[in-house]
Amino acid sequence: MMDSLLVLLLIGLPASTALVIPLMEKRKRMARLTALVILIAISFLTIAILASLGAIEKTGSFYALTGISVAIIFYATISELLAVYGSEVTLSWPTGAAFQSLALIMLTGVYVTALSKDLLTLISGWILTSIASYAMTALAKDNPSAEGAAKYAIMGSASSTLLFLGVAVTFASLRGLDMGSQIAAPLPTLLLISILFIAATGFKMGVFPFHGWLPDTYGITYPAIISAISLVAKALAVIVLFKVSSLLVQSLGVNWLYLIALFSILTMLYGNLGALLQNNTQRLLAFSSIAHAGYLLIGFASLAPVAGSIPAWGLAGLITQYAAYSLAKVGSFLTLSIVKEVKGSTELETLKGLGREDPVLAGAFTVLLLSLMGMPPLLGFWGKLYLFASVAFSAPWLTAIALLNTAISVAYYARIIKTMYFESGRIEMHSAKADLKAARRAVIVTAALSVLLGLGPAHVLAMYSIK
Amino acid sequence: MEDALILAWLAPYLGALFVLVAHGTGRRVQGTVSVVSILVSAVLSTLGLLETLSKGAPVHIAYSWVRSLNVTIGVYFDALSSLMAMVVSWLSFLISVYSLEYMEEDPSQTRYWFFFTFFVGSMMLLVLADNFVTMFIGWEGTGLASYALIGHWFTDEEERWVGDPGRRALGIPMWFEPSHAGLRALVFTRIGDVGMITGIATLHSLIGSTSLHAVLEEAGTWSAQLYSAGILSAFLAFFMLGALAKSAQIPFHEWLVTAMTGPTSVSALIHAATMVKAGVYFLLRTTPLLIVAQHVAGAGVHHVISNFLYYIALIGALTAFVMGTMAVVSRELKLILAYSTASQLGYMFLGTAAGALTGEALMGMAAGMTHLMSHALFKASLFLAAGAVIHAVHSRFIDDMGGLAKYMKLTFYATMLAALSLMGIPPFMGFWTKDLVLLAAEEAGLSLILLLGIAAACLTAVYTARMVIRVFLYKPVGESHGHPHEPGLCMLLPYTLLSLAGLILGLSWPIAEEEIIGFLGKATLGVELGELHIEMNVAMMALTVALVSVFAGIPIYLYQIKGLEPYKAIKGRPLLNAIHSFLYDRWLINSLYYRVIVRGFAAVSKAVYSLWDIGVIDRFYHRAIPLSFTSTATGLESTVERAIDDGFHVHLVEGATSVSNRVRQLQTGLLNHYMLLLWSGFACIFLIILLVLGVIAP
């Protein structure tokens, strides 16, 4: 009963607030504050739900909770909180409080999918988040944002089609929509379902070859918007893929490992190689998002029932790496939004001299990049460690390729750091507008969290979530 | 009480030690210590002689020393060694007294007295040794000390040189600095010493001992063994090599000539009494052993040893003659005496070896030993007097002397007496002993050697008379320096006494000779050598006296009566000039040594240096190895390093760039491309997976 209440609150609070905020069109600050308060409340709510789980899975009358889903939405919520806090600049936009409202709606969709017990609920959550994110992408109302939004929306429709198709085939095989049992079907059917789901969720994450929209959208749209979207898209994809994988892994066996590994390798290579020579920081980070999708897939590969595979580490890795990714992306895209406000561009060279002009911001940004790179003892290191180790015995080649890709990624992250500290240039940080102060603070908080969580709390949370 | 006799050689060693300790106290203390220690040695030698005489048998004191080699240390007074010890110690004493004055102003008192005393100790050890190892130690001690004493004035001032500065023969410099001369003495004698120690080692390996008694007792054994191995001649040659070198016999005579760079007292010590006599003494010591071996072992051994003795006699005769010729033309007072010394040493070798060949065991010892004693007396006297003369005129060249009889009467008389003895004029001691040597040669039937001996005697008469005339009677040729005067008593007394002793001994010789020879026959090595009955060959004696007198008359006639100017007659007469130069340049033997041996060795070592050291070693270490390393490094750099470099910094970068660019090209920005990629990618992967899994067949 208590659980049901909590679950209802989890959906009801953001949904209702999202509906109320547009009414505060005149009082934008009030709207922002409301959204922030609600997000803080939801953060606590997710902790409460996680604490009340007691087991890794709990199935209610209308919901099905797993530890990993709850952990992911917890991290998603606090990351979104920081993104919304840092995006104070949106208040000056003519679109008013739409940003805050859409952020809450997107999260509501994620929560719905996280709670979903059956495929229809899953789809409804998916659609909710997707549509909200298309709209959000266009909020800046400039040409690049419009282009990014258009591409996102059109390709999103295509990928949603694949999802529906997957659900349909699953329905045919399961003779129902509940996600409680394994699909018993011939191998081709199972593979078809797998690829359909991977394509759909992979589109959201940026898995090759379904990634097409991502570099363009993430690379050119207003950075503050991306900071709010990227983490939600990743969370949605991880949750949905995890949910559907539970229908398939046992039946597919080792095929699941190879299937996921194939996409993982292609994605890692594509993302890292694409990022390598980017001269635009934002676009570089977009490719880095693709690469991280590849890393996350390794966690799913570890779920395959293969000798030597360690699913517990894979899940811990998914949670921790998602946390590292979402915090780092929020912080770094917010940093870029500051830079874009000051210099009008996100080219790499605009970062020149940042280390001298604003050492705190540059330091925080550096911490976030190092976390993405996987530098101990930052959060990103632990995430990669769990992920890579989970398949080290079942598929050491995958670990090796992942390590190689990590090595490649060092090059472009180091380029950014080098540009900030070792190349002379001027960036007039003091001319930044007052509404960028919040962004700066948010960046510092994300960096601090990347350090502090890596020192212990993240491990506790991950282990508790998968026990 | 007899044990105190060991001080006969120990006292000078202790004295040398005190001299070192007393460094800095100067001539009075150090000189006195040295003189006293040598006096102790002389007194004990006398006691030893008296003891041996009274016992009529050797006095032997021995302490075990090096057990592994069966070597003892102590003193061994038999007739031969006690007479020798007497000569050595008393002469050394007189010369040390002379040195007190002669070396008065020398700044290096410690060095002089230390080596002087050390030298006497070593010589006494050599003489009184009862085995060859101890003898060799004393032997080497004299060698070392002689090097230091000959090179005493190692700062090489020109007045200390020997030879004419600037004169060259066959391109080889004919002047020698003290440091050079010291080195020559060491090197020449060391060549012989190597042979000697080889011989000693051979003896030891054959009979397990080197004591004189053991070698005597086993004479038949070792000689037969060596003979059957076919190396008896070689062994004898090696064994005697040390003696030949030490006694400056041809071809080892060169060192002795240049040893004149040392102080005159040192020349007297080395040439009259001690070092060069060591070789003769060694021959005298071993001759009885050889004769015993001859008698004990078979005919083969007898033949080999006879041959050996003949060659020794021949070498001695040649040395006597050749060195005599050189003395005739020498311009340096000390050099004349040096040539004379070598010449007389030749006599001693000749006498000893020829005497042994007569078949009478004692003859050789008698001839060699008596001439050794008489030579010691007159040569010491001559050297010491020469020292006084050189001191007086500040020149070593006889050209700068002349007419000194006026200023240095006593010195003149002393020199005169000694010179007459040297020439072999009766009744001086030298006459008797030289006659004995020639008699031995005649009795042995060695006509060639006898002829050489007589010729040498004539030459001796010539150069001695020339020397006395040029120094004391003739007018000076060169510049005279200051006012010559007699030296002090310390210098004057020793050579005066020695000359008088020569005269007295000569007068009493007919009696003394029999005593000495009888003693030698009775108490040498503790074996009875029998008695010697010397039958004087009056005809030969008369002939030699006549010849000597005639030849002594030549310089008297030329200088005193005809008033010939020295060197003038030679000029303008190519033949005479050539002969003079040949003799003056010491038969060119020195030049040949330097040209063949020294330069040859230098050439060989230069060739080895340039071929092996520079050509191979240097090239290997400084060219080949560095080159191989550089080429390896360059090779590695151009192949591996460059490849790695290119791989990482060019190809990898280019590859990454092109791949990265390719990836970015996929990102066209056109939505329809993305859609195409999405659908076709989805379809392709699905199909490929189905194919791979074999769900569908191609």
HADDOCK unambig.tbl for C-alpha pairs under 7 A between the chains (distance, minus, plus):
assign (segid A and resid 151 and name CA) (segid B and resid 671 and name CA) 6.16 0.50 0.50
assign (segid A and resid 155 and name CA) (segid B and resid 675 and name CA) 6.73 0.50 0.50
assign (segid A and resid 188 and name CA) (segid B and resid 690 and name CA) 6.87 0.50 0.50
assign (segid A and resid 188 and name CA) (segid B and resid 695 and name CA) 6.80 0.50 0.50
assign (segid A and resid 195 and name CA) (segid B and resid 686 and name CA) 6.95 0.50 0.50
assign (segid A and resid 209 and name CA) (segid B and resid 677 and name CA) 6.31 0.50 0.50
assign (segid A and resid 209 and name CA) (segid B and resid 678 and name CA) 5.75 0.50 0.50
assign (segid A and resid 209 and name CA) (segid B and resid 681 and name CA) 5.77 0.50 0.50
assign (segid A and resid 210 and name CA) (segid B and resid 678 and name CA) 4.92 0.50 0.50
assign (segid A and resid 212 and name CA) (segid B and resid 667 and name CA) 6.89 0.50 0.50
assign (segid A and resid 212 and name CA) (segid B and resid 674 and name CA) 4.94 0.50 0.50
assign (segid A and resid 216 and name CA) (segid B and resid 669 and name CA) 6.71 0.50 0.50
assign (segid A and resid 270 and name CA) (segid B and resid 663 and name CA) 6.61 0.50 0.50
assign (segid A and resid 273 and name CA) (segid B and resid 659 and name CA) 6.84 0.50 0.50
assign (segid A and resid 273 and name CA) (segid B and resid 660 and name CA) 4.83 0.50 0.50
assign (segid A and resid 273 and name CA) (segid B and resid 663 and name CA) 6.97 0.50 0.50
assign (segid A and resid 274 and name CA) (segid B and resid 660 and name CA) 5.05 0.50 0.50
assign (segid A and resid 274 and name CA) (segid B and resid 663 and name CA) 5.53 0.50 0.50
assign (segid A and resid 274 and name CA) (segid B and resid 664 and name CA) 5.72 0.50 0.50
assign (segid A and resid 276 and name CA) (segid B and resid 660 and name CA) 6.53 0.50 0.50
assign (segid A and resid 277 and name CA) (segid B and resid 657 and name CA) 6.98 0.50 0.50
assign (segid A and resid 277 and name CA) (segid B and resid 660 and name CA) 6.57 0.50 0.50
